[in-house]
Amino acid sequence: MKLDVIQLDGKKGGSIDLDDAIFGIEDIRADILQRMVVWQLAKRRAGTHKIKTRNEVARTGKKMYKQKGTGGARHGSRKAAQFVGGAKVFGPVNRSHEFDLPKKVKALALRHALSSKAKTGSILVLEAATAAEPKTGALKAQFETAGIKNALIIAGAEVEKNFGLASRNIPFIDVLPIAGLNVYDVLRRDTLVLTRAAIEAINERFAETKEAA
């Protein structure tokens, strides 16, 4: 697959070949993408929700009234869940929401996510993600000229300082280094913008995966 390379100043930067094994999958597996997105969202959950249990509620432990002869139900503590101010039953506690997902499934999901963008023509290739000055207005104008409105931009090994500062306040624009490339962010934005350096890094990444397999 061959795509044109563009520059933010509107000039053309030639063309580049995309590996069909990474960007050319025809049968997109929605189930694989769903598994990966659920895994990512579960992993980033804090899991810090917490309620008070019986031993944590600040109420007296004294028996409310005598066991028999009152004509009412038998109770031993006002900490019980059925009383106002009592503890909750089976409420949330601190825990991790993470679960295991095989590395091969993660790699396959990323390939399908990249291929889904390529299949719909939603990939743009930039010569480089750089900015002369950290000016948000100037960069936003360049994005509008290039047709970049709702996009994930993968800049390369590192995000260039001026480009990162200028882009961080533009709505619906995410900028990540190649190490941050992930399925969830690829799918949540309309357009995937890759630099030449990013594409080279992606090819190397999957080449290493094949060698390890």
Secondary structure by P-SEA (a helix, b strand, c coil): cbbbbbcccccccccccccccccccccccaaaaaaaaaaaaaaaccccbbbbcccccccccccccccccccccccccccccccccccccccccccccbbbbbaaaaaaaaaaaaaaaaaaccbbbbcccccccccaaaaaaaaaaacccbbbbbccccccaaaaaaccccccbbbbccccccaaaaaaccbbbbcaaaaaaaaaaaaaaaaac
